[in-house]
């Protein structure tokens, strides 16, 4: 069967820390399977070689890159999350923006009643939208 999943490549062995934050913040989110680097392999022992996980019930993949790249995440590709509660959107926005960068503060931008866009502390971009 052919499948498609968003893939997040972390640097500095931060994948597990990022996943812990996402699992604690977003509902229906969990690890599906994970394979970690062993001693003597390309990446630091214990860092994530490849993981499949769910965020809000959607499958994603990620890894800790053993190679330092001259690039990281870009806001031109982001994870769009729709909320049915403004309070929940504001809670998640606060958590994901803590230590990160607010690209668009929470507000009414015409195309949405309540919307915000952030890069979290790991550089992963998130668009958060209230859909009434």
C-alpha positions in Angstrom: 0.0 0.0 0.0 1.3 3.5 -0.9 1.2 5.9 2.0 2.2 9.6 2.5 3.3 11.2 5.8 4.9 14.5 6.8 8.5 14.0 7.8 10.3 16.1 10.4 14.1 16.1 10.5 15.5 17.4 13.7 19.1 18.3 14.5 21.0 18.2 17.8 19.2 15.1 18.9 16.0 17.1 19.8 13.4 14.8 18.3 12.4 13.0 21.5 12.1 16.3 23.4 9.9 17.8 20.7 7.7 14.7 20.5 7.3 14.7 24.3 6.1 18.3 24.0 3.7 17.5 21.2 2.3 14.4 22.9 1.6 16.4 26.1 0.0 19.3 24.2 -2.1 17.8 21.3 -4.9 15.3 21.8 -4.8 11.8 20.2 -1.1 12.0 19.9 1.3 9.1 20.6 4.3 7.1 19.4 3.5 4.4 17.0 7.0 2.9 16.6 10.5 4.2 17.1 14.0 2.9 16.3 16.9 4.6 18.0 20.6 4.7 17.1 22.8 2.2 19.0 26.3 2.7 20.2 28.7 2.9 17.2 26.0 3.8 14.6 25.9 7.0 12.6 23.9 9.1 15.2 24.3 9.6 18.9 23.3 6.5 20.9 19.6 6.8 22.0 18.7 9.5 19.5 15.9 8.7 17.0 16.9 7.0 13.8 13.3 6.9 12.6 9.9 7.2 14.4 6.3 7.0 13.3 3.9 8.9 15.5 0.5 10.5 15.5 -0.5 14.1 16.2 -4.3 14.6 16.5 -4.7 11.2 15.0 -2.6 11.9 11.9 0.6 9.9 11.2 4.0 11.7 10.9 7.6 10.5 10.8 10.7 12.0 12.1 14.4 11.5 12.8 17.4 13.0 14.4 19.8 13.8 11.6 23.3 12.5 12.4 24.5 15.1 9.8 24.5 18.8 10.6 22.8 20.5 7.7 22.9 24.2 6.7 19.1 24.2 6.8 16.3 23.3 9.2 12.5 23.8 9.2 10.9 26.5 7.1 7.5 28.2 7.6 6.7 27.6 3.9 5.8 24.1 4.9 3.9 23.9 8.2 1.5 21.8 10.2 -2.1 23.2 10.1 -4.2 22.5 13.1 -7.9 23.3 13.3 -9.5 23.8 16.7 -13.2 23.8 17.7 -12.4 25.8 20.8 -10.7 29.2 21.0 -9.5 28.3 24.5 -7.8 25.2 23.3 -6.2 27.1 20.4 -4.9 29.7 22.8 -3.5 27.0 25.2 -1.6 25.3 22.4 -0.4 28.6 20.9 1.0 29.5 24.3 2.9 26.2 24.6 4.2 26.0 21.1 5.3 29.7 21.0 7.1 29.4 24.3 10.8 29.7 23.4 9.9 29.8 19.7 9.0 32.6 17.3 5.5 34.1 16.7 5.2 34.6 12.9 1.5 35.8 13.1 0.1 36.6 16.6 -3.4 35.4 17.4 -5.9 37.5 15.7 -8.7 37.8 13.1 -7.1 38.0 9.7 -10.2 38.0 7.6 -9.7 34.5 6.3 -10.1 33.2 9.8 -11.9 34.3 12.9 -8.9 33.4 15.2 -5.6 32.3 13.8 -1.9 32.2 14.8 1.3 31.0 13.2 4.4 30.0 15.2 7.7 28.3 14.9 8.1 26.3 18.1 11.4 26.1 20.0 12.6 23.4 17.7 11.9 25.5 14.6 8.8 23.4 13.5 6.2 25.7 12.0 2.5 25.5 13.1 -0.5 27.3 11.8 -3.3 27.2 14.4 -6.8 28.0 13.3 -10.2 28.2 15.1 -12.9 26.8 12.8 -16.4 27.6 14.0 
